[in-house]
Amino acid sequence: MSQIKAADVKKLRDMTGAGMMDCKKALVEAEGDFDKAIEELRKKGQKMSDKRADREAKEGVVIAKTSGNRNNGVLVRLSCETDFVAKNQDFISFADSIAERALQERPATKEELLTLSFDNGMTIGEKVIEQIGVIGEKLEISHYSKIETEAGKGQVLPYIHMGYRAGVIVALNLEGPDYIEPGKNVAMQVAAMRPVALDKDGVDETTIAKEIEIGKEQARLEGKPEAILEKIAMGKLNKFFKERTLLNQLYVKDSKKTVSAYLQSVNKDLTITEFKHVELG
């Protein structure tokens, strides 16, 4: 059996983030071969992943990032089981590095994100499995989304809320430094007020039908005549649009204006064209 040096153990730990004892054991089993040792750690992660597959991973971090030219943005949620792990800087850095790769490659789906190359010859999906063995908890990329704009046709701005517990990216139709603060203000609005769509045209038919039915049932329980239930429900639906669609919401920093009016006060042509929002829980 090869003599395992402390420097080699440290090197493997730096490469993988695994504990010193796990690294030493892996090197012993691999007879000092680093590639084989990394494979041993990956196998341990797979075993741990299979064992903890039915666990809930409701904690974690949400990373919102945009490119240097602000033409592209991504949202990535890396989930874990406990708040203790979620607050660990190595875990946060790992999530950030995944988001950075997503921003570089801009895959179309979460499944494609998992297949991107990462380090030590591993894909992102394989690296997540390896880290399950290192950390000892279920880990998963539970959300990935992106916004892309063309140069000269807008910009994307990020916001991370409550210590990585929520993240937002918003797309403005205009570029330039004058619109960075307004964009971030609206991103904060999204995190605080949780709109379901940009405007009423973005609300899906299933949600609309559900809100109409809720409105009718509420009016029915209040003893309203059956003949006017539809009218009452439509009034409640319009209220829903005002409260739950971003451009029609009252702006949190100035309740005398809607979000749309706030943006127009900055520039009459300024608006939000798209947003993405994800939070823990």
Steps between C-alpha positions, in 0.01 A plus 500: 500500500630843407607737774245781514655838572322774694565737208314265266206480738487879515523524121203265457307693761567826315386338177176350633407667827476160670610447860862412579416149619281433195779622272758283673275195479431563133872535424578182691233308306629651173864426595591865464338552157319836508260423215399173664468675838265756351299213351483337845362820647247520217387143570456591866288796394282279279443257785408788731275646229312171462468467876360850550288520184173512695615783729357850460741770390316821589800707607776631277596815315374690198757667277408776255775604258527710188772531237743790494312668216169429679351338191445166675397379843449169680332375814624182668367343818726241663302316767615312810338354809609734779550869564841416649630384161326784314691759703839339437715721277635202304143398413412855394816518289414166338153631407655819366744307283211298353317823420816638340525197269131540418561864412795407278317229307133602544352149463135478403390275787602380844574159348745659258657695787578173680696375197735800480866431578611623841837391638720194545337355187156504660173648385298725729264211573790274595653773717172538689499126567862514616413782741216293646770260620711790629218681682288201600165653399272480202593773250324587179473780249128558548462803275667649197370779279646772282422822318681602183492834321671616185768768511340840464155368587497502878680377809455245777547586868529266801389515862568251781265528796528400867841335505459292184147384591349655187625632171364710216612598152312766303537613141464866403433609144762777519875482561728736687618581853208736563266203514697271730355636824137501373547143378633385834217681678249303295691178566463573873128557438475155345669339801275684745164481321532171306308590182377204297545668160622815328147621418153350460588360156764286667262330744420148383142392430501244783578771758236732354234229509595415859478865611160542333369189675637621835335838444166339423516274803588789732207702366271199528597452867424868558147437376528686170244413229612236252431736209778743601764253613685521167518880515624494859759235413630707209541797734704283736705376205589856405609558860712185473667639187582825682643324804679206341637621164826690519437805281160560660610461862539806719868584521624413851717813530221734388149363537357789297647342186476165331824330402429593140453865592819498707700375202340758272599772746861404431452481123165504322608197293647295785331173596569145618476239226557185708585381849591179680464438873577201719516457878560228755210304643 
